[in-house]
Amino acid sequence: MSDTNEIYTMSEMYRLGMDCLVERFGIVNTEMFLAAVKTGNSDYTKWRRQVFDDMTPDEFDAAIKDFAASRNSD
């Protein structure tokens, strides 16, 4: 399941997403993050715009490829 072009089922995406969050943040911080997102204490659309609005499509594509390459080298 490491192919970034693969289309996942919702249950696979949930499991992979949880694995990524726990790996990066640890269990406690993952729970805090999920609680904040679930209760609406964050604005994903605002965050996404702050991060991505200034990027060109080519920059966005390059960032995705760089991230995938960094994950595959671990």
C-alpha positions in Angstrom: 0.0 0.0 0.0 2.9 2.4 -0.4 2.1 3.4 -4.0 1.1 7.0 -3.9 -1.0 6.6 -7.1 -3.1 3.8 -5.6 -6.7 4.6 -4.8 -7.6 3.5 -1.3 -10.9 2.5 0.3 -12.2 4.7 3.1 -11.1 2.2 5.7 -7.6 1.9 4.2 -7.3 5.7 4.2 -8.5 5.9 7.8 -6.0 3.3 8.9 -3.1 4.8 6.9 -4.0 8.3 8.1 -4.1 7.2 11.8 -0.8 5.4 11.3 0.8 8.5 10.0 -0.6 10.7 12.7 0.5 8.4 15.5 4.0 7.9 13.9 4.5 11.7 13.6 2.7 13.0 16.8 2.5 10.0 19.1 -0.8 8.8 20.6 -1.6 11.6 23.0 -1.0 14.4 20.5 -2.9 12.5 17.8 -5.9 12.3 20.1 -5.6 16.0 20.9 -5.4 16.8 17.1 -8.4 14.7 16.3 -10.4 16.2 19.1 -9.7 19.7 17.9 -10.6 18.8 14.3 -13.8 17.0 15.4 -15.0 19.8 17.6 -14.4 22.4 15.0 -11.6 24.2 16.8 -9.7 24.4 13.6 -10.5 25.7 10.1 -9.1 23.3 7.6 -10.1 25.5 4.6 -8.3 28.5 6.1 -5.2 26.4 6.9 -5.2 24.9 3.4 -5.4 28.3 1.8 -2.6 29.6 3.9 -0.4 26.7 2.9 -1.3 26.2 -0.7 -2.8 29.4 -2.2 0.6 30.9 -3.1 1.8 27.7 -4.8 1.6 27.2 -8.5 0.3 23.8 -9.7 3.9 22.8 -10.6 5.2 23.8 -7.2 2.4 21.8 -5.6 3.2 18.8 -7.7 6.9 19.1 -6.9 6.1 19.3 -3.2 4.0 16.1 -3.3 6.8 14.3 -5.2 9.4 15.5 -2.7 7.3 14.4 0.2 6.7 11.0 -1.3 10.4 10.5 -2.1 11.3 11.5 1.5 8.8 8.9 2.8 10.1 6.2 0.5 13.7 6.7 1.6 13.0 5.9 5.3 
